[in-house]
Amino acid sequence: MPDTKIILASQSPRRKQLLEWAEINFDAVTSDADESFPADMPVEDIPVFIARNKARAVRQKLHTGAVILAADTIVVLHNKVMNKPASRDEAIEMLRSLSGNEHHVITGVVLLKEDKETSFADITHVVFHKLTDEQIIFYVDKYRPYDKAGAYAIQEWIGVTGIKSITGDFYNVMGLPVSRVLQQLKHFAATS
């Protein structure tokens, strides 16, 4: 897909990096979309709902006929969504909750071109080793994961040292299941 230009509805450095690694030609545009969701929405629908809002906000901002790619990633523990932590204490508490447990990382992806849209959600299962308070505090104070759902980034120290197992797409946990996105982009372009 290097010849097809897309608009990434995100300023996420991780999503940008993943698209660069895949050699996808893109421009990144901040969506400024509302990231709230209905309280009774099933957790697996939440990231697609938010990604759709991001894609539509960018389409409205740019009035473009280009393909818009939007994504949103959530961390789910015991059917409860763990958003981005609002403080150091909240980040520490989130990591304490994840410690020794399995959680799910769900990334919702939306491709939008004019009135045509396709979407999907990718789920990765992640299990942390039991983490000590010293490990958690070290990570939070050094890496300041306040812009990350669940208060961690798998590609940082905590992922390298604290993750016991992962089932599914590693890059999904970073914020974008790139291989699946590429497959969807090919199909989307062929039917546009």
CYANA upper distance limits for C-alpha pairs under 8 A (distance plus 0.5 A):
  1 MET  CA     24 ILE  CA      6.71
  1 MET  CA     25 ASN  CA      8.34
  1 MET  CA    182 LEU  CA      7.85
  1 MET  CA    185 LEU  CA      8.09
  1 MET  CA    186 LYS  CA      7.49
  2 PRO  CA     23 GLU  CA      6.49
  2 PRO  CA     24 ILE  CA      5.32
  2 PRO  CA     25 ASN  CA      5.97
  3 ASP  CA     24 ILE  CA      8.38
  3 ASP  CA     25 ASN  CA      7.33
  4 THR  CA     24 ILE  CA      8.23
  4 THR  CA     25 ASN  CA      7.01
  5 LYS  CA     24 ILE  CA      8.00
  5 LYS  CA     25 ASN  CA      5.46
  5 LYS  CA     26 PHE  CA      5.77
  5 LYS  CA     27 ASP  CA      8.21
  5 LYS  CA     66 ALA  CA      7.67
  5 LYS  CA     67 VAL  CA      7.93
  6 ILE  CA     24 ILE  CA      8.50
  6 ILE  CA     25 ASN  CA      6.98
  6 ILE  CA     26 PHE  CA      5.20
  6 ILE  CA     27 ASP  CA      7.06
  6 ILE  CA     66 ALA  CA      6.53
  6 ILE  CA     67 VAL  CA      5.49
  6 ILE  CA     68 ILE  CA      6.30
  6 ILE  CA     69 LEU  CA      7.38
  7 ILE  CA     26 PHE  CA      5.95
  7 ILE  CA     27 ASP  CA      5.48
  7 ILE  CA     28 ALA  CA      6.28
  7 ILE  CA     29 VAL  CA      7.37
  7 ILE  CA     66 ALA  CA      7.32
  7 ILE  CA     67 VAL  CA      6.67
  7 ILE  CA     68 ILE  CA      5.16
  7 ILE  CA     69 LEU  CA      6.50
  8 LEU  CA     16 LYS  CA      8.45
  8 LEU  CA     26 PHE  CA      6.95
  8 LEU  CA     27 ASP  CA      6.51
  8 LEU  CA     28 ALA  CA      5.10
  8 LEU  CA     29 VAL  CA      6.64
  8 LEU  CA     68 ILE  CA      6.48
  8 LEU  CA     69 LEU  CA      5.40
  8 LEU  CA     70 ALA  CA      6.56
  9 ALA  CA     28 ALA  CA      6.55
  9 ALA  CA     29 VAL  CA      5.65
  9 ALA  CA     30 THR  CA      6.19
  9 ALA  CA     31 SER  CA      5.98
  9 ALA  CA     54 LYS  CA      6.76
  9 ALA  CA     55 ALA  CA      6.51
  9 ALA  CA     58 VAL  CA      6.78
  9 ALA  CA     68 ILE  CA      7.11
  9 ALA  CA     69 LEU  CA      6.42
  9 ALA  CA     70 ALA  CA      5.41
  9 ALA  CA     71 ALA  CA      8.13
 10 SER  CA     15 ARG  CA      8.17
 10 SER  CA     28 ALA  CA      6.47
 10 SER  CA     29 VAL  CA      6.25
 10 SER  CA     30 THR  CA      5.47
 10 SER  CA     31 SER  CA      6.80
 10 SER  CA     70 ALA  CA      7.31
 10 SER  CA     71 ALA  CA      8.25
 11 GLN  CA     15 ARG  CA      8.37
 11 GLN  CA     16 LYS  CA      7.89
 11 GLN  CA     28 ALA  CA      6.71
 11 GLN  CA     29 VAL  CA      7.02
 11 GLN  CA     30 THR  CA      6.06
 12 SER  CA     16 LYS  CA      6.77
 13 PRO  CA     17 GLN  CA      6.56
 14 ARG  CA     18 LEU  CA      6.72
 14 ARG  CA    174 MET  CA      7.03
 14 ARG  CA    175 GLY  CA      7.23
 15 ARG  CA     19 LEU  CA      6.78
 15 ARG  CA    174 MET  CA      8.11
 15 ARG  CA    175 GLY  CA      6.56
 15 ARG  CA    176 LEU  CA      6.64
 16 LYS  CA     20 GLU  CA      6.66
 16 LYS  CA     28 ALA  CA      8.09
 17 GLN  CA     21 TRP  CA      6.65
 18 LEU  CA     22 ALA  CA      6.80
 18 LEU  CA    171 TYR  CA      8.38
 18 LEU  CA    176 LEU  CA      7.84
 18 LEU  CA    178 VAL  CA      7.37
 19 LEU  CA     23 GLU  CA      6.68
 19 LEU  CA     24 ILE  CA      5.94
 19 LEU  CA     25 ASN  CA      8.45
 19 LEU  CA     26 PHE  CA      8.36
 19 LEU  CA    178 VAL  CA      7.76
 20 GLU  CA     24 ILE  CA      6.46
 20 GLU  CA     25 ASN  CA      8.25
 22 ALA  CA    178 VAL  CA      8.00
 29 VAL  CA     58 VAL  CA      7.65
 30 THR  CA     58 VAL  CA      7.92
 31 SER  CA     54 LYS  CA      5.74
 31 SER  CA     55 ALA  CA      7.67
 31 SER  CA     57 ALA  CA      6.14
 31 SER  CA     58 VAL  CA      5.67
 32 ASP  CA     54 LYS  CA      7.73
 32 ASP  CA     57 ALA  CA      7.61
 33 ALA  CA     53 ASN  CA      6.53
 33 ALA  CA     54 LYS  CA      5.64
 33 ALA  CA     57 ALA  CA      6.39
 34 ASP  CA     50 ILE  CA      8.16
 34 ASP  CA     53 ASN  CA      7.65
 34 ASP  CA     54 LYS  CA      8.26
 35 GLU  CA     50 ILE  CA      6.07
 35 GLU  CA     53 ASN  CA      8.23
 36 SER  CA     50 ILE  CA      7.83
 37 PHE  CA     41 MET  CA      7.71
 37 PHE  CA     46 ILE  CA      7.20
 37 PHE  CA     49 PHE  CA      7.91
 37 PHE  CA     50 ILE  CA      7.70
 41 MET  CA     45 ASP  CA      7.22
 41 MET  CA     46 ILE  CA      7.14
 42 PRO  CA     46 ILE  CA      7.26
 43 VAL  CA     47 PRO  CA      8.43
 43 VAL  CA     76 VAL  CA      8.21
 43 VAL  CA     79 ASN  CA      7.52
 43 VAL  CA     80 LYS  CA      8.23
 43 VAL  CA     81 VAL  CA      7.61
 44 GLU  CA    106 ILE  CA      7.50
 44 GLU  CA    121 ALA  CA      7.86
 45 ASP  CA     49 PHE  CA      6.70
 45 ASP  CA    108 GLY  CA      8.38
 45 ASP  CA    121 ALA  CA      8.36
 46 ILE  CA     50 ILE  CA      6.78
 46 ILE  CA    108 GLY  CA      8.19
 47 PRO  CA     51 ALA  CA      6.48
 47 PRO  CA     71 ALA  CA      7.81
 47 PRO  CA     72 ASP  CA      5.51
 47 PRO  CA     73 THR  CA      6.42
 47 PRO  CA     74 ILE  CA      6.98
 47 PRO  CA    106 ILE  CA      7.45
 47 PRO  CA    107 THR  CA      6.40
 47 PRO  CA    108 GLY  CA      4.90
 47 PRO  CA    109 VAL  CA      8.10
 47 PRO  CA    121 ALA  CA      7.89
 48 VAL  CA     52 ARG  CA      6.45
 48 VAL  CA     71 ALA  CA      7.84
 48 VAL  CA     72 ASP  CA      7.45
 48 VAL  CA    107 THR  CA      8.02
 48 VAL  CA    108 GLY  CA      4.62
 48 VAL  CA    109 VAL  CA      6.40
 48 VAL  CA    110 VAL  CA      7.20
 48 VAL  CA    119 SER  CA      7.40
 48 VAL  CA    120 PHE  CA      7.37
 48 VAL  CA    121 ALA  CA      7.03
 49 PHE  CA     53 ASN  CA      6.97
 49 PHE  CA    108 GLY  CA      8.21
 50 ILE  CA     54 LYS  CA      6.83
 50 ILE  CA     71 ALA  CA      8.29
 50 ILE  CA     72 ASP  CA      6.85
 50 ILE  CA    108 GLY  CA      8.38
 51 ALA  CA     55 ALA  CA      6.70
 51 ALA  CA     70 ALA  CA      5.64
 51 ALA  CA     71 ALA  CA      5.23
 51 ALA  CA     72 ASP  CA      5.77
 51 ALA  CA    108 GLY  CA      6.73
 51 ALA  CA    109 VAL  CA      6.58
 51 ALA  CA    110 VAL  CA      6.42
 52 ARG  CA     56 ARG  CA      6.65
 52 ARG  CA     70 ALA  CA      7.44
 52 ARG  CA    109 VAL  CA      8.36
 52 ARG  CA    110 VAL  CA      6.28
 53 ASN  CA     57 ALA  CA      6.57
 54 LYS  CA     58 VAL  CA      6.85
 54 LYS  CA     70 ALA  CA      6.59
 54 LYS  CA     71 ALA  CA      8.32
 55 ALA  CA     59 ARG  CA      6.70
 55 ALA  CA     68 ILE  CA      6.61
 55 ALA  CA     69 LEU  CA      7.12
 55 ALA  CA     70 ALA  CA      5.78
 55 ALA  CA    110 VAL  CA      7.48
 55 ALA  CA    111 LEU  CA      8.04
 55 ALA  CA    112 LEU  CA      7.11
 56 ARG  CA     60 GLN  CA      6.61
 56 ARG  CA    112 LEU  CA      8.31
 57 ALA  CA     61 LYS  CA      6.63
 58 VAL  CA     62 LEU  CA      6.50
 58 VAL  CA     68 ILE  CA      8.18
 59 ARG  CA     63 HIS  CA      5.86
 59 ARG  CA     64 THR  CA      6.62
 59 ARG  CA     68 ILE  CA      7.85
 59 ARG  CA    114 GLU  CA      8.18
 64 THR  CA    114 GLU  CA      7.99
 65 GLY  CA    113 LYS  CA      6.44
 65 GLY  CA    114 GLU  CA      6.15
 66 ALA  CA    113 LYS  CA      6.47
 66 ALA  CA    114 GLU  CA      8.26
 67 VAL  CA    111 LEU  CA      7.06
 67 VAL  CA    112 LEU  CA      6.12
 67 VAL  CA    113 LYS  CA      5.19
 67 VAL  CA    114 GLU  CA      8.48
 68 ILE  CA    110 VAL  CA      8.39
 68 ILE  CA    111 LEU  CA      6.09
 68 ILE  CA    112 LEU  CA      5.54
 68 ILE  CA    113 LYS  CA      6.75
 69 LEU  CA    109 VAL  CA      7.71
 69 LEU  CA    110 VAL  CA      6.39
 69 LEU  CA    111 LEU  CA      5.30
 69 LEU  CA    112 LEU  CA      7.16
 70 ALA  CA    109 VAL  CA      6.27
 70 ALA  CA    110 VAL  CA      5.76
 70 ALA  CA    111 LEU  CA      7.10
 71 ALA  CA    107 THR  CA      7.08
 71 ALA  CA    108 GLY  CA      5.91
 71 ALA  CA    109 VAL  CA      4.93
 71 ALA  CA    110 VAL  CA      6.85
 71 ALA  CA    175 GLY  CA      8.12
 71 ALA  CA    176 LEU  CA      7.54
 72 ASP  CA    107 THR  CA      5.96
 72 ASP  CA    108 GLY  CA      5.83
 72 ASP  CA    109 VAL  CA      7.31
 72 ASP  CA    175 GLY  CA      7.72
 73 THR  CA    105 VAL  CA      7.39
 73 THR  CA    106 ILE  CA      6.09
 73 THR  CA    107 THR  CA      4.65
 73 THR  CA    108 GLY  CA      6.88
 73 THR  CA    149 ALA  CA      7.58
 73 THR  CA    173 VAL  CA      8.27
 73 THR  CA    175 GLY  CA      6.30
 73 THR  CA    176 LEU  CA      8.43
 74 ILE  CA     81 VAL  CA      7.17
 74 ILE  CA     82 MET  CA      7.32
 74 ILE  CA     83 ASN  CA      7.15
 74 ILE  CA    105 VAL  CA      6.27
 74 ILE  CA    106 ILE  CA      5.87
 74 ILE  CA    107 THR  CA      6.91
 74 ILE  CA    149 ALA  CA      6.27
 74 ILE  CA    150 GLY  CA      8.04
 75 VAL  CA     81 VAL  CA      6.33
 75 VAL  CA     82 MET  CA      5.80
 75 VAL  CA     83 ASN  CA      7.51
 75 VAL  CA    103 HIS  CA      7.52
 75 VAL  CA    104 HIS  CA      6.32
 75 VAL  CA    105 VAL  CA      5.12
 75 VAL  CA    106 ILE  CA      6.96
 75 VAL  CA    149 ALA  CA      6.39
 75 VAL  CA    150 GLY  CA      5.97
 76 VAL  CA     80 LYS  CA      5.81
 76 VAL  CA     81 VAL  CA      5.08
 76 VAL  CA     82 MET  CA      6.41
 76 VAL  CA    103 HIS  CA      6.24
 76 VAL  CA    104 HIS  CA      5.62
 76 VAL  CA    105 VAL  CA      6.79
 76 VAL  CA    106 ILE  CA      8.15
 77 LEU  CA     81 VAL  CA      7.11
 77 LEU  CA     82 MET  CA      7.70
 77 LEU  CA     98 LEU  CA      7.86
 77 LEU  CA    102 GLU  CA      7.82
 77 LEU  CA    103 HIS  CA      5.32
 77 LEU  CA    104 HIS  CA      7.11
 78 HIS  CA    103 HIS  CA      7.82
 82 MET  CA     94 MET  CA      7.95
 82 MET  CA    149 ALA  CA      6.68
 82 MET  CA    150 GLY  CA      5.59
 83 ASN  CA    148 LYS  CA      8.16
 83 ASN  CA    149 ALA  CA      5.23
 83 ASN  CA    150 GLY  CA      6.39
 83 ASN  CA    151 ALA  CA      8.49
 84 LYS  CA    146 TYR  CA      6.40
 84 LYS  CA    147 ASP  CA      6.18
 84 LYS  CA    148 LYS  CA      5.64
 84 LYS  CA    149 ALA  CA      4.78
 84 LYS  CA    150 GLY  CA      6.57
 84 LYS  CA    151 ALA  CA      6.66
 85 PRO  CA     90 GLU  CA      5.93
 85 PRO  CA     91 ALA  CA      5.65
 85 PRO  CA     94 MET  CA      8.28
 85 PRO  CA    145 PRO  CA      8.29
 85 PRO  CA    146 TYR  CA      5.77
 85 PRO  CA    147 ASP  CA      7.83
 85 PRO  CA    148 LYS  CA      7.94
 85 PRO  CA    149 ALA  CA      7.72
 85 PRO  CA    150 GLY  CA      7.67
 85 PRO  CA    151 ALA  CA      6.51
 86 ALA  CA     90 GLU  CA      6.83
 86 ALA  CA     91 ALA  CA      8.01
 86 ALA  CA    146 TYR  CA      7.09
 87 SER  CA     91 ALA  CA      6.76
 87 SER  CA    146 TYR  CA      7.54
 88 ARG  CA     92 ILE  CA      6.76
 88 ARG  CA    140 VAL  CA      7.46
 88 ARG  CA    141 ASP  CA      8.38
 88 ARG  CA    144 ARG  CA      8.29
 88 ARG  CA    146 TYR  CA      8.26
 89 ASP  CA     93 GLU  CA      6.70
 90 GLU  CA     94 MET  CA      6.61
 91 ALA  CA     95 LEU  CA      6.83
 91 ALA  CA    140 VAL  CA      7.38
 91 ALA  CA    145 PRO  CA      7.84
 91 ALA  CA    146 TYR  CA      7.57
 91 ALA  CA    150 GLY  CA      8.11
 91 ALA  CA    151 ALA  CA      5.76
 92 ILE  CA     96 ARG  CA      6.67
 92 ILE  CA    136 ILE  CA      6.82
 92 ILE  CA    137 ILE  CA      7.12
 92 ILE  CA    140 VAL  CA      7.32
 92 ILE  CA    151 ALA  CA      8.44
 93 GLU  CA     97 SER  CA      6.73
 94 MET  CA     98 LEU  CA      6.82
 94 MET  CA    150 GLY  CA      6.72
 94 MET  CA    151 ALA  CA      7.00
 95 LEU  CA     99 SER  CA      6.46
 95 LEU  CA    136 ILE  CA      7.08
 95 LEU  CA    150 GLY  CA      7.79
 95 LEU  CA    151 ALA  CA      7.20
 95 LEU  CA    152 TYR  CA      8.26
 96 ARG  CA    131 LEU  CA      7.87
 96 ARG  CA    133 ASP  CA      8.15
 96 ARG  CA    136 ILE  CA      7.92
 97 SER  CA    101 ASN  CA      8.04
 98 LEU  CA    102 GLU  CA      7.65
 98 LEU  CA    103 HIS  CA      7.59
 98 LEU  CA    128 PHE  CA      7.12
 99 SER  CA    128 PHE  CA      5.97
 99 SER  CA    129 HIS  CA      6.66
 99 SER  CA    130 LYS  CA      5.35
 99 SER  CA    131 LEU  CA      5.80
100 GLY  CA    127 VAL  CA      7.37
100 GLY  CA    128 PHE  CA      5.57
100 GLY  CA    129 HIS  CA      5.30
100 GLY  CA    130 LYS  CA      4.58
100 GLY  CA    131 LEU  CA      7.45
101 ASN  CA    127 VAL  CA      6.11
101 ASN  CA    128 PHE  CA      6.32
101 ASN  CA    129 HIS  CA      8.03
101 ASN  CA    130 LYS  CA      8.31
102 GLU  CA    125 HIS  CA      7.27
102 GLU  CA    126 VAL  CA      6.00
102 GLU  CA    127 VAL  CA      4.67
102 GLU  CA    128 PHE  CA      7.12
103 HIS  CA    125 HIS  CA      6.41
103 HIS  CA    126 VAL  CA      5.94
103 HIS  CA    127 VAL  CA      6.90
104 HIS  CA    123 ILE  CA      6.98
104 HIS  CA    124 THR  CA      6.15
104 HIS  CA    125 HIS  CA      5.16
104 HIS  CA    126 VAL  CA      6.61
105 VAL  CA    123 ILE  CA      6.15
105 VAL  CA    124 THR  CA      5.69
105 VAL  CA    125 HIS  CA      6.94
105 VAL  CA    126 VAL  CA      7.89
105 VAL  CA    172 ASN  CA      7.92
105 VAL  CA    173 VAL  CA      6.46
106 ILE  CA    121 ALA  CA      6.95
106 ILE  CA    122 ASP  CA      6.09
106 ILE  CA    123 ILE  CA      5.05
106 ILE  CA    124 THR  CA      7.06
106 ILE  CA    172 ASN  CA      8.01
106 ILE  CA    173 VAL  CA      8.26
107 THR  CA    121 ALA  CA      5.99
107 THR  CA    122 ASP  CA      5.87
107 THR  CA    123 ILE  CA      7.20
107 THR  CA    172 ASN  CA      6.85
107 THR  CA    173 VAL  CA      8.26
107 THR  CA    175 GLY  CA      7.06
107 THR  CA    176 LEU  CA      7.14
107 THR  CA    177 PRO  CA      8.03
108 GLY  CA    119 SER  CA      7.82
108 GLY  CA    120 PHE  CA      6.37
108 GLY  CA    121 ALA  CA      4.77
108 GLY  CA    122 ASP  CA      7.07
109 VAL  CA    119 SER  CA      5.99
109 VAL  CA    120 PHE  CA      6.00
109 VAL  CA    121 ALA  CA      6.65
109 VAL  CA    176 LEU  CA      8.44
109 VAL  CA    181 VAL  CA      8.30
110 VAL  CA    117 GLU  CA      7.50
110 VAL  CA    118 THR  CA      6.35
110 VAL  CA    119 SER  CA      4.86
110 VAL  CA    120 PHE  CA      7.31
111 LEU  CA    117 GLU  CA      6.10
111 LEU  CA    118 THR  CA      5.85
111 LEU  CA    119 SER  CA      6.76
111 LEU  CA    185 LEU  CA      8.20
111 LEU  CA    188 PHE  CA      8.36
112 LEU  CA    116 LYS  CA      6.29
112 LEU  CA    117 GLU  CA      5.00
112 LEU  CA    118 THR  CA      7.23
113 LYS  CA    117 GLU  CA      6.97
116 LYS  CA    192 SER  CA      8.28
118 THR  CA    188 PHE  CA      8.08
122 ASP  CA    172 ASN  CA      7.47
122 ASP  CA    177 PRO  CA      7.47
123 ILE  CA    168 GLY  CA      7.39
123 ILE  CA    169 ASP  CA      8.30
123 ILE  CA    172 ASN  CA      7.99
124 THR  CA    166 ILE  CA      7.55
124 THR  CA    167 THR  CA      6.24
124 THR  CA    168 GLY  CA      5.02
124 THR  CA    169 ASP  CA      6.46
124 THR  CA    170 PHE  CA      7.94
124 THR  CA    172 ASN  CA      7.33
124 THR  CA    173 VAL  CA      7.38
125 HIS  CA    166 ILE  CA      6.15
125 HIS  CA    167 THR  CA      5.52
125 HIS  CA    168 GLY  CA      6.90
126 VAL  CA    163 ILE  CA      7.77
126 VAL  CA    164 LYS  CA      8.29
126 VAL  CA    165 SER  CA      6.41
126 VAL  CA    166 ILE  CA      5.05
126 VAL  CA    167 THR  CA      7.02
127 VAL  CA    163 ILE  CA      6.48
127 VAL  CA    164 LYS  CA      5.96
127 VAL  CA    165 SER  CA      5.71
127 VAL  CA    166 ILE  CA      6.90
128 PHE  CA    162 GLY  CA      6.20
128 PHE  CA    163 ILE  CA      4.86
128 PHE  CA    164 LYS  CA      5.62
128 PHE  CA    165 SER  CA      7.60
129 HIS  CA    162 GLY  CA      6.03
129 HIS  CA    163 ILE  CA      6.28
129 HIS  CA    164 LYS  CA      5.70
130 LYS  CA    162 GLY  CA      8.27
131 LEU  CA    135 GLN  CA      6.74
131 LEU  CA    136 ILE  CA      7.21
131 LEU  CA    162 GLY  CA      7.34
132 THR  CA    136 ILE  CA      6.87
133 ASP  CA    137 ILE  CA      6.49
134 GLU  CA    138 PHE  CA      6.47
135 GLN  CA    139 TYR  CA      6.66
136 ILE  CA    140 VAL  CA      6.67
137 ILE  CA    141 ASP  CA      6.43
138 PHE  CA    142 LYS  CA      6.46
139 TYR  CA    143 TYR  CA      6.11
139 TYR  CA    144 ARG  CA      7.85
139 TYR  CA    157 TRP  CA      7.73
139 TYR  CA    158 ILE  CA      7.02
140 VAL  CA    144 ARG  CA      5.42
140 VAL  CA    145 PRO  CA      6.75
145 PRO  CA    151 ALA  CA      5.63
145 PRO  CA    152 TYR  CA      6.15
145 PRO  CA    153 ALA  CA      7.81
146 TYR  CA    151 ALA  CA      6.63
147 ASP  CA    151 ALA  CA      8.00
148 LYS  CA    152 TYR  CA      6.35
148 LYS  CA    153 ALA  CA      7.21
152 TYR  CA    156 GLU  CA      8.36
152 TYR  CA    158 ILE  CA      7.60
152 TYR  CA    159 GLY  CA      8.29
153 ALA  CA    158 ILE  CA      7.76
153 ALA  CA    159 GLY  CA      7.10
153 ALA  CA    173 VAL  CA      8.28
153 ALA  CA    174 MET  CA      7.15
154 ILE  CA    158 ILE  CA      7.21
154 ILE  CA    159 GLY  CA      4.62
154 ILE  CA    160 VAL  CA      7.58
154 ILE  CA    173 VAL  CA      7.15
154 ILE  CA    174 MET  CA      6.89
155 GLN  CA    159 GLY  CA      6.23
155 GLN  CA    160 VAL  CA      7.31
155 GLN  CA    174 MET  CA      7.62
156 GLU  CA    160 VAL  CA      6.94
157 TRP  CA    161 THR  CA      6.55
157 TRP  CA    162 GLY  CA      8.39
158 ILE  CA    162 GLY  CA      5.62
158 ILE  CA    163 ILE  CA      7.79
159 GLY  CA    163 ILE  CA      5.80
166 ILE  CA    170 PHE  CA      7.82
168 GLY  CA    172 ASN  CA      8.48
169 ASP  CA    173 VAL  CA      7.62
169 ASP  CA    177 PRO  CA      6.87
170 PHE  CA    174 MET  CA      7.37
170 PHE  CA    177 PRO  CA      8.28
171 TYR  CA    175 GLY  CA      6.92
171 TYR  CA    176 LEU  CA      6.24
171 TYR  CA    177 PRO  CA      5.76
171 TYR  CA    178 VAL  CA      7.18
172 ASN  CA    176 LEU  CA      5.08
172 ASN  CA    177 PRO  CA      4.65
172 ASN  CA    178 VAL  CA      7.90
173 VAL  CA    177 PRO  CA      8.38
176 LEU  CA    181 VAL  CA      8.26
177 PRO  CA    181 VAL  CA      6.67
178 VAL  CA    182 LEU  CA      6.63
179 SER  CA    183 GLN  CA      6.96
180 ARG  CA    184 GLN  CA      6.69
181 VAL  CA    185 LEU  CA      6.50
182 LEU  CA    186 LYS  CA      6.77
183 GLN  CA    187 HIS  CA      6.91
184 GLN  CA    188 PHE  CA      6.34
185 LEU  CA    189 ALA  CA      6.40
186 LYS  CA    190 ALA  CA      6.65
187 HIS  CA    191 THR  CA      6.86
188 PHE  CA    192 SER  CA      6.65
